[in-house]
Amino acid sequence: MKLSVLDQSTAAQGKTQDVAIRETIALAQHCDILGYNRYWVSEHHNSGNIVGTAPEVLMAAIGATTTRIRIGSAGVMLPHYSAFKVAEQFRVLEAIAPGRVDLGVGRAPGSDRLTSMALNPHPDDVHDQFPRQIQELQCWLSCSPLPDGHPFARVVAHPTGPTFPTMWVLGSSDYGAQLAAYLGMPYAFAYFFSYAFDVDRALALYRDNYKPSALHPKPQCTICVFALAADTEAEALFQFKSRERAMIEREFGIRRTLTSPEEAAKHVLSPHEQAFSKKLLEHAIVGSAEQVKSRLDALARRLDLEELVIVTWTYDQAPRMRSYELLAEAYGLKK
């Protein structure tokens, strides 16, 4: 089993937000040594607790300070941007970390409606252009010619080189699964927050409709799952309180910095919040390393997966690093 990482650069109460970015870089270096396969960073805007707004910038810092782990975006919210500019950014990243770059692209805004307008004041039905943008990106990233008659056929994304990033389609519904299948591209499902859509159905749609491509003759898929391991189950459940509080507040449109587990534990949950927390723990995998590994293995067997991407939120950096250490040891990643 391959394990990878999704880091959302979560900001904690009592610390300035810039600390979260430096913690992401430090965790990437840690996971590089531990033997994780990929390190993906996310894109969110105008959020009080997820402050990774520019994955392409963060990836450059990670790529320059790691040696073997793949670096990637999960993802770039493509409708906000010019496909050509994204291609240039990732060609630069490929030059920094050749053969190690993943470009995950998403269709969701990663923000509220007003912030989306601030990012792109003239959207011009950009969501309808998403498949076209992906196809253009594939050509520019691989230094392949655009189709005959394309208005930008003479435009090249520099710097060129012998390697190019691997593209992934990210999704949390049937749209991304079917698009990735149609284009013959790798697919990652956001299991850690997609409670409304069945992961089994998404992966079945992807695999059953997959059209082999030159770069990817066989389907390749993974899921991003929340997991938190600690030396004891009680400690893991205690550290999980920060994530629980953040997700409950999100239900009410509140997105502020993570509260400490001590502070979060002081809240007495209403019946509605108790039901939500129970549902949250059905998707989140929390416990000792042995408990987490057992549930991850069961999930991977059920979905026929060879790789899982782990996302972990904690108030302090040390428990997050410890969680990834414990899972690396449980899976023998250093070997």
Contacts in CASP RR format, 6 or more apart in sequence:
PFRMAT RR
TARGET T0000
AUTHOR 0000-0000-0000
METHOD contacts of the structure
MODEL  1
MKLSVLDQSTAAQGKTQDVAIRETIALAQHCDILGYNRYWVSEHHNSGNI
VGTAPEVLMAAIGATTTRIRIGSAGVMLPHYSAFKVAEQFRVLEAIAPGR
VDLGVGRAPGSDRLTSMALNPHPDDVHDQFPRQIQELQCWLSCSPLPDGH
PFARVVAHPTGPTFPTMWVLGSSDYGAQLAAYLGMPYAFAYFFSYAFDVD
RALALYRDNYKPSALHPKPQCTICVFALAADTEAEALFQFKSRERAMIER
EFGIRRTLTSPEEAAKHVLSPHEQAFSKKLLEHAIVGSAEQVKSRLDALA
RRLDLEELVIVTWTYDQAPRMRSYELLAEAYGLKK
1 296 0 8 1.000
1 297 0 8 1.000
1 300 0 8 1.000
1 306 0 8 1.000
1 307 0 8 1.000
1 308 0 8 1.000
1 331 0 8 1.000
2 37 0 8 1.000
2 306 0 8 1.000
2 307 0 8 1.000
2 308 0 8 1.000
3 36 0 8 1.000
3 37 0 8 1.000
3 307 0 8 1.000
3 308 0 8 1.000
3 309 0 8 1.000
3 310 0 8 1.000
3 327 0 8 1.000
3 328 0 8 1.000
3 331 0 8 1.000
3 333 0 8 1.000
4 36 0 8 1.000
4 37 0 8 1.000
4 38 0 8 1.000
4 39 0 8 1.000
4 40 0 8 1.000
4 70 0 8 1.000
4 222 0 8 1.000
4 307 0 8 1.000
4 308 0 8 1.000
4 309 0 8 1.000
4 310 0 8 1.000
5 27 0 8 1.000
5 28 0 8 1.000
5 31 0 8 1.000
5 36 0 8 1.000
5 38 0 8 1.000
5 39 0 8 1.000
5 40 0 8 1.000
5 309 0 8 1.000
5 310 0 8 1.000
5 311 0 8 1.000
5 324 0 8 1.000
6 40 0 8 1.000
6 41 0 8 1.000
6 42 0 8 1.000
6 74 0 8 1.000
6 192 0 8 1.000
6 224 0 8 1.000
6 309 0 8 1.000
6 310 0 8 1.000
6 311 0 8 1.000
7 24 0 8 1.000
7 27 0 8 1.000
7 28 0 8 1.000
7 39 0 8 1.000
7 40 0 8 1.000
7 41 0 8 1.000
7 42 0 8 1.000
7 311 0 8 1.000
8 41 0 8 1.000
8 42 0 8 1.000
8 44 0 8 1.000
8 50 0 8 1.000
8 52 0 8 1.000
8 311 0 8 1.000
8 313 0 8 1.000
9 20 0 8 1.000
9 21 0 8 1.000
9 23 0 8 1.000
9 24 0 8 1.000
9 41 0 8 1.000
9 42 0 8 1.000
9 50 0 8 1.000
9 51 0 8 1.000
9 52 0 8 1.000
9 58 0 8 1.000
10 20 0 8 1.000
10 49 0 8 1.000
10 50 0 8 1.000
10 51 0 8 1.000
10 258 0 8 1.000
10 313 0 8 1.000
11 17 0 8 1.000
11 19 0 8 1.000
11 20 0 8 1.000
11 48 0 8 1.000
11 49 0 8 1.000
11 50 0 8 1.000
11 51 0 8 1.000
11 257 0 8 1.000
11 258 0 8 1.000
12 19 0 8 1.000
12 20 0 8 1.000
12 242 0 8 1.000
12 257 0 8 1.000
12 258 0 8 1.000
12 260 0 8 1.000
12 315 0 8 1.000
12 316 0 8 1.000
13 256 0 8 1.000
13 257 0 8 1.000
13 258 0 8 1.000
13 259 0 8 1.000
13 260 0 8 1.000
13 263 0 8 1.000
13 315 0 8 1.000
14 257 0 8 1.000
15 257 0 8 1.000
17 48 0 8 1.000
17 51 0 8 1.000
17 257 0 8 1.000
20 51 0 8 1.000
20 52 0 8 1.000
21 51 0 8 1.000
21 52 0 8 1.000
21 58 0 8 1.000
23 317 0 8 1.000
24 41 0 8 1.000
24 52 0 8 1.000
24 58 0 8 1.000
24 62 0 8 1.000
25 58 0 8 1.000
25 61 0 8 1.000
25 62 0 8 1.000
25 65 0 8 1.000
26 317 0 8 1.000
27 317 0 8 1.000
27 320 0 8 1.000
27 321 0 8 1.000
27 324 0 8 1.000
28 39 0 8 1.000
28 62 0 8 1.000
28 63 0 8 1.000
28 65 0 8 1.000
28 66 0 8 1.000
28 69 0 8 1.000
28 71 0 8 1.000
29 62 0 8 1.000
29 65 0 8 1.000
29 66 0 8 1.000
30 321 0 8 1.000
30 324 0 8 1.000
30 325 0 8 1.000
31 39 0 8 1.000
31 69 0 8 1.000
31 324 0 8 1.000
31 328 0 8 1.000
32 39 0 8 1.000
32 66 0 8 1.000
32 67 0 8 1.000
32 68 0 8 1.000
32 69 0 8 1.000
34 324 0 8 1.000
34 325 0 8 1.000
34 328 0 8 1.000
34 333 0 8 1.000
34 334 0 8 1.000
35 68 0 8 1.000
35 69 0 8 1.000
35 328 0 8 1.000
35 333 0 8 1.000
35 334 0 8 1.000
36 69 0 8 1.000
36 324 0 8 1.000
36 328 0 8 1.000
36 333 0 8 1.000
37 69 0 8 1.000
37 70 0 8 1.000
37 307 0 8 1.000
38 69 0 8 1.000
38 70 0 8 1.000
38 71 0 8 1.000
38 72 0 8 1.000
38 102 0 8 1.000
38 309 0 8 1.000
39 62 0 8 1.000
39 66 0 8 1.000
39 69 0 8 1.000
39 70 0 8 1.000
39 71 0 8 1.000
39 72 0 8 1.000
40 71 0 8 1.000
40 72 0 8 1.000
40 73 0 8 1.000
40 74 0 8 1.000
40 75 0 8 1.000
40 102 0 8 1.000
40 104 0 8 1.000
40 309 0 8 1.000
41 52 0 8 1.000
41 55 0 8 1.000
41 58 0 8 1.000
41 59 0 8 1.000
41 62 0 8 1.000
41 71 0 8 1.000
41 72 0 8 1.000
41 73 0 8 1.000
41 74 0 8 1.000
41 75 0 8 1.000
42 50 0 8 1.000
42 52 0 8 1.000
42 55 0 8 1.000
42 73 0 8 1.000
42 74 0 8 1.000
42 75 0 8 1.000
43 52 0 8 1.000
43 53 0 8 1.000
43 54 0 8 1.000
43 55 0 8 1.000
43 73 0 8 1.000
43 75 0 8 1.000
43 76 0 8 1.000
43 77 0 8 1.000
43 110 0 8 1.000
44 50 0 8 1.000
44 51 0 8 1.000
44 52 0 8 1.000
44 53 0 8 1.000
44 110 0 8 1.000
44 111 0 8 1.000
45 53 0 8 1.000
45 110 0 8 1.000
45 111 0 8 1.000
45 115 0 8 1.000
45 116 0 8 1.000
45 119 0 8 1.000
46 111 0 8 1.000
46 112 0 8 1.000
46 114 0 8 1.000
46 115 0 8 1.000
47 111 0 8 1.000
47 255 0 8 1.000
48 255 0 8 1.000
48 256 0 8 1.000
48 257 0 8 1.000
49 246 0 8 1.000
49 255 0 8 1.000
49 256 0 8 1.000
49 257 0 8 1.000
49 258 0 8 1.000
50 255 0 8 1.000
52 58 0 8 1.000
55 72 0 8 1.000
55 73 0 8 1.000
55 74 0 8 1.000
55 75 0 8 1.000
55 76 0 8 1.000
56 73 0 8 1.000
56 76 0 8 1.000
56 86 0 8 1.000
56 89 0 8 1.000
56 90 0 8 1.000
56 93 0 8 1.000
59 71 0 8 1.000
59 72 0 8 1.000
59 73 0 8 1.000
59 93 0 8 1.000
59 101 0 8 1.000
60 92 0 8 1.000
60 93 0 8 1.000
60 96 0 8 1.000
62 71 0 8 1.000
63 71 0 8 1.000
63 93 0 8 1.000
63 96 0 8 1.000
63 97 0 8 1.000
63 100 0 8 1.000
64 96 0 8 1.000
64 97 0 8 1.000
66 97 0 8 1.000
68 100 0 8 1.000
69 100 0 8 1.000
70 99 0 8 1.000
70 100 0 8 1.000
70 101 0 8 1.000
70 102 0 8 1.000
71 93 0 8 1.000
71 97 0 8 1.000
71 100 0 8 1.000
71 101 0 8 1.000
71 102 0 8 1.000
72 101 0 8 1.000
72 102 0 8 1.000
72 103 0 8 1.000
72 104 0 8 1.000
73 102 0 8 1.000
73 103 0 8 1.000
73 104 0 8 1.000
73 105 0 8 1.000
74 104 0 8 1.000
74 168 0 8 1.000
74 170 0 8 1.000
74 188 0 8 1.000
74 224 0 8 1.000
74 309 0 8 1.000
75 104 0 8 1.000
75 105 0 8 1.000
75 106 0 8 1.000
75 170 0 8 1.000
76 86 0 8 1.000
76 103 0 8 1.000
76 104 0 8 1.000
76 105 0 8 1.000
76 106 0 8 1.000
77 105 0 8 1.000
77 106 0 8 1.000
77 107 0 8 1.000
77 108 0 8 1.000
77 109 0 8 1.000
77 110 0 8 1.000
78 86 0 8 1.000
78 105 0 8 1.000
78 106 0 8 1.000
78 107 0 8 1.000
78 130 0 8 1.000
78 133 0 8 1.000
78 134 0 8 1.000
78 137 0 8 1.000
79 107 0 8 1.000
79 109 0 8 1.000
79 120 0 8 1.000
79 123 0 8 1.000
79 126 0 8 1.000
79 127 0 8 1.000
79 129 0 8 1.000
79 130 0 8 1.000
79 133 0 8 1.000
80 109 0 8 1.000
80 116 0 8 1.000
80 119 0 8 1.000
80 120 0 8 1.000
80 126 0 8 1.000
81 120 0 8 1.000
83 133 0 8 1.000
83 134 0 8 1.000
83 136 0 8 1.000
83 137 0 8 1.000
83 140 0 8 1.000
84 136 0 8 1.000
84 140 0 8 1.000
84 152 0 8 1.000
84 155 0 8 1.000
84 157 0 8 1.000
86 103 0 8 1.000
86 105 0 8 1.000
86 137 0 8 1.000
87 136 0 8 1.000
87 137 0 8 1.000
87 140 0 8 1.000
87 141 0 8 1.000
87 157 0 8 1.000
88 140 0 8 1.000
88 157 0 8 1.000
88 158 0 8 1.000
90 101 0 8 1.000
90 103 0 8 1.000
90 141 0 8 1.000
90 165 0 8 1.000
91 140 0 8 1.000
91 141 0 8 1.000
91 157 0 8 1.000
91 158 0 8 1.000
91 159 0 8 1.000
91 160 0 8 1.000
91 161 0 8 1.000
91 164 0 8 1.000
91 165 0 8 1.000
92 159 0 8 1.000
93 101 0 8 1.000
93 165 0 8 1.000
94 101 0 8 1.000
94 141 0 8 1.000
94 161 0 8 1.000
94 163 0 8 1.000
94 164 0 8 1.000
94 165 0 8 1.000
95 159 0 8 1.000
95 161 0 8 1.000
98 161 0 8 1.000
98 162 0 8 1.000
98 163 0 8 1.000
99 163 0 8 1.000
101 165 0 8 1.000
101 166 0 8 1.000
102 165 0 8 1.000
102 166 0 8 1.000
102 167 0 8 1.000
102 168 0 8 1.000
103 137 0 8 1.000
103 141 0 8 1.000
103 165 0 8 1.000
103 166 0 8 1.000
103 167 0 8 1.000
103 168 0 8 1.000
104 167 0 8 1.000
104 168 0 8 1.000
104 169 0 8 1.000
104 170 0 8 1.000
104 188 0 8 1.000
105 133 0 8 1.000
105 134 0 8 1.000
105 137 0 8 1.000
105 167 0 8 1.000
105 168 0 8 1.000
105 169 0 8 1.000
105 170 0 8 1.000
106 130 0 8 1.000
106 169 0 8 1.000
106 170 0 8 1.000
106 171 0 8 1.000
107 127 0 8 1.000
107 130 0 8 1.000
107 171 0 8 1.000
107 175 0 8 1.000
107 176 0 8 1.000
108 171 0 8 1.000
108 172 0 8 1.000
109 115 0 8 1.000
109 116 0 8 1.000
110 116 0 8 1.000
111 119 0 8 1.000
116 123 0 8 1.000
117 123 0 8 1.000
120 126 0 8 1.000
130 179 0 8 1.000
131 179 0 8 1.000
131 183 0 8 1.000
134 167 0 8 1.000
134 169 0 8 1.000
134 179 0 8 1.000
134 183 0 8 1.000
134 185 0 8 1.000
135 183 0 8 1.000
136 146 0 8 1.000
136 150 0 8 1.000
136 152 0 8 1.000
137 167 0 8 1.000
138 144 0 8 1.000
138 167 0 8 1.000
139 145 0 8 1.000
139 146 0 8 1.000
140 146 0 8 1.000
140 155 0 8 1.000
140 156 0 8 1.000
140 157 0 8 1.000
141 157 0 8 1.000
141 164 0 8 1.000
141 165 0 8 1.000
141 167 0 8 1.000
142 164 0 8 1.000
142 215 0 8 1.000
143 156 0 8 1.000
143 157 0 8 1.000
143 160 0 8 1.000
143 161 0 8 1.000
143 164 0 8 1.000
145 153 0 8 1.000
146 152 0 8 1.000
146 153 0 8 1.000
146 155 0 8 1.000
147 153 0 8 1.000
166 186 0 8 1.000
167 185 0 8 1.000
167 186 0 8 1.000
168 180 0 8 1.000
168 185 0 8 1.000
168 186 0 8 1.000
168 187 0 8 1.000
168 188 0 8 1.000
169 176 0 8 1.000
169 179 0 8 1.000
169 180 0 8 1.000
169 183 0 8 1.000
169 185 0 8 1.000
169 186 0 8 1.000
169 187 0 8 1.000
169 188 0 8 1.000
170 176 0 8 1.000
170 187 0 8 1.000
170 188 0 8 1.000
170 190 0 8 1.000
171 177 0 8 1.000
171 187 0 8 1.000
171 188 0 8 1.000
171 189 0 8 1.000
171 190 0 8 1.000
171 194 0 8 1.000
171 202 0 8 1.000
172 189 0 8 1.000
172 190 0 8 1.000
172 193 0 8 1.000
172 194 0 8 1.000
172 197 0 8 1.000
173 194 0 8 1.000
173 197 0 8 1.000
173 202 0 8 1.000
174 197 0 8 1.000
174 201 0 8 1.000
174 202 0 8 1.000
174 205 0 8 1.000
176 187 0 8 1.000
177 187 0 8 1.000
177 189 0 8 1.000
177 202 0 8 1.000
177 203 0 8 1.000
177 205 0 8 1.000
177 206 0 8 1.000
178 205 0 8 1.000
178 206 0 8 1.000
178 209 0 8 1.000
180 186 0 8 1.000
180 187 0 8 1.000
180 206 0 8 1.000
180 221 0 8 1.000
181 187 0 8 1.000
181 205 0 8 1.000
181 206 0 8 1.000
181 207 0 8 1.000
181 208 0 8 1.000
181 209 0 8 1.000
181 210 0 8 1.000
181 211 0 8 1.000
181 219 0 8 1.000
182 209 0 8 1.000
182 211 0 8 1.000
183 211 0 8 1.000
183 213 0 8 1.000
184 210 0 8 1.000
184 211 0 8 1.000
184 212 0 8 1.000
184 213 0 8 1.000
184 215 0 8 1.000
184 216 0 8 1.000
184 219 0 8 1.000
185 213 0 8 1.000
185 216 0 8 1.000
186 216 0 8 1.000
186 219 0 8 1.000
186 220 0 8 1.000
186 221 0 8 1.000
186 222 0 8 1.000
187 203 0 8 1.000
187 206 0 8 1.000
187 219 0 8 1.000
187 220 0 8 1.000
187 221 0 8 1.000
187 222 0 8 1.000
188 221 0 8 1.000
188 222 0 8 1.000
188 223 0 8 1.000
188 224 0 8 1.000
188 309 0 8 1.000
189 199 0 8 1.000
189 202 0 8 1.000
189 203 0 8 1.000
189 221 0 8 1.000
189 222 0 8 1.000
189 223 0 8 1.000
189 224 0 8 1.000
190 223 0 8 1.000
190 224 0 8 1.000
191 199 0 8 1.000
191 223 0 8 1.000
191 224 0 8 1.000
191 225 0 8 1.000
191 283 0 8 1.000
192 224 0 8 1.000
192 225 0 8 1.000
192 226 0 8 1.000
192 283 0 8 1.000
192 284 0 8 1.000
192 311 0 8 1.000
194 202 0 8 1.000
195 279 0 8 1.000
195 283 0 8 1.000
199 223 0 8 1.000
199 303 0 8 1.000
200 302 0 8 1.000
200 303 0 8 1.000
203 221 0 8 1.000
203 223 0 8 1.000
203 303 0 8 1.000
203 304 0 8 1.000
206 219 0 8 1.000
206 221 0 8 1.000
207 219 0 8 1.000
207 221 0 8 1.000
210 218 0 8 1.000
210 219 0 8 1.000
212 218 0 8 1.000
221 305 0 8 1.000
222 305 0 8 1.000
222 307 0 8 1.000
222 308 0 8 1.000
222 309 0 8 1.000
223 299 0 8 1.000
223 303 0 8 1.000
223 305 0 8 1.000
223 308 0 8 1.000
223 309 0 8 1.000
224 309 0 8 1.000
224 310 0 8 1.000
224 311 0 8 1.000
225 283 0 8 1.000
225 285 0 8 1.000
225 296 0 8 1.000
225 299 0 8 1.000
225 308 0 8 1.000
225 309 0 8 1.000
225 310 0 8 1.000
225 311 0 8 1.000
226 243 0 8 1.000
226 283 0 8 1.000
226 284 0 8 1.000
226 285 0 8 1.000
226 310 0 8 1.000
226 311 0 8 1.000
226 312 0 8 1.000
226 313 0 8 1.000
227 284 0 8 1.000
227 285 0 8 1.000
227 286 0 8 1.000
227 292 0 8 1.000
227 296 0 8 1.000
227 310 0 8 1.000
227 311 0 8 1.000
227 312 0 8 1.000
227 323 0 8 1.000
227 327 0 8 1.000
228 236 0 8 1.000
228 239 0 8 1.000
228 240 0 8 1.000
228 243 0 8 1.000
228 284 0 8 1.000
228 285 0 8 1.000
228 286 0 8 1.000
228 287 0 8 1.000
228 292 0 8 1.000
228 312 0 8 1.000
228 313 0 8 1.000
228 314 0 8 1.000
228 319 0 8 1.000
228 323 0 8 1.000
229 236 0 8 1.000
229 286 0 8 1.000
229 287 0 8 1.000
229 288 0 8 1.000
229 289 0 8 1.000
229 291 0 8 1.000
229 292 0 8 1.000
229 322 0 8 1.000
229 323 0 8 1.000
229 326 0 8 1.000
229 327 0 8 1.000
229 330 0 8 1.000
230 236 0 8 1.000
230 239 0 8 1.000
230 287 0 8 1.000
230 288 0 8 1.000
230 319 0 8 1.000
230 322 0 8 1.000
230 323 0 8 1.000
230 326 0 8 1.000
231 288 0 8 1.000
231 322 0 8 1.000
231 326 0 8 1.000
232 287 0 8 1.000
232 288 0 8 1.000
233 286 0 8 1.000
233 287 0 8 1.000
233 288 0 8 1.000
233 291 0 8 1.000
235 319 0 8 1.000
236 286 0 8 1.000
236 287 0 8 1.000
236 288 0 8 1.000
236 292 0 8 1.000
236 323 0 8 1.000
237 286 0 8 1.000
237 287 0 8 1.000
238 261 0 8 1.000
238 265 0 8 1.000
239 261 0 8 1.000
239 314 0 8 1.000
239 315 0 8 1.000
239 319 0 8 1.000
240 261 0 8 1.000
240 281 0 8 1.000
240 284 0 8 1.000
240 286 0 8 1.000
241 261 0 8 1.000
241 264 0 8 1.000
241 265 0 8 1.000
242 258 0 8 1.000
242 259 0 8 1.000
242 260 0 8 1.000
242 261 0 8 1.000
242 264 0 8 1.000
242 313 0 8 1.000
242 314 0 8 1.000
242 315 0 8 1.000
243 258 0 8 1.000
243 280 0 8 1.000
243 284 0 8 1.000
243 313 0 8 1.000
243 314 0 8 1.000
244 264 0 8 1.000
244 277 0 8 1.000
244 280 0 8 1.000
245 258 0 8 1.000
245 259 0 8 1.000
245 263 0 8 1.000
245 264 0 8 1.000
245 267 0 8 1.000
246 258 0 8 1.000
246 259 0 8 1.000
246 313 0 8 1.000
247 276 0 8 1.000
247 280 0 8 1.000
248 269 0 8 1.000
248 273 0 8 1.000
248 276 0 8 1.000
248 277 0 8 1.000
249 255 0 8 1.000
249 256 0 8 1.000
251 276 0 8 1.000
258 313 0 8 1.000
258 315 0 8 1.000
259 315 0 8 1.000
260 315 0 8 1.000
260 316 0 8 1.000
261 315 0 8 1.000
269 277 0 8 1.000
285 292 0 8 1.000
285 295 0 8 1.000
285 296 0 8 1.000
285 299 0 8 1.000
286 292 0 8 1.000
289 326 0 8 1.000
289 327 0 8 1.000
289 329 0 8 1.000
289 330 0 8 1.000
290 330 0 8 1.000
292 326 0 8 1.000
292 327 0 8 1.000
292 330 0 8 1.000
293 327 0 8 1.000
293 330 0 8 1.000
293 331 0 8 1.000
296 308 0 8 1.000
296 327 0 8 1.000
299 305 0 8 1.000
299 308 0 8 1.000
300 306 0 8 1.000
300 308 0 8 1.000
310 324 0 8 1.000
310 327 0 8 1.000
312 320 0 8 1.000
312 323 0 8 1.000
312 324 0 8 1.000
313 320 0 8 1.000
314 320 0 8 1.000
314 323 0 8 1.000
327 333 0 8 1.000
328 334 0 8 1.000
END
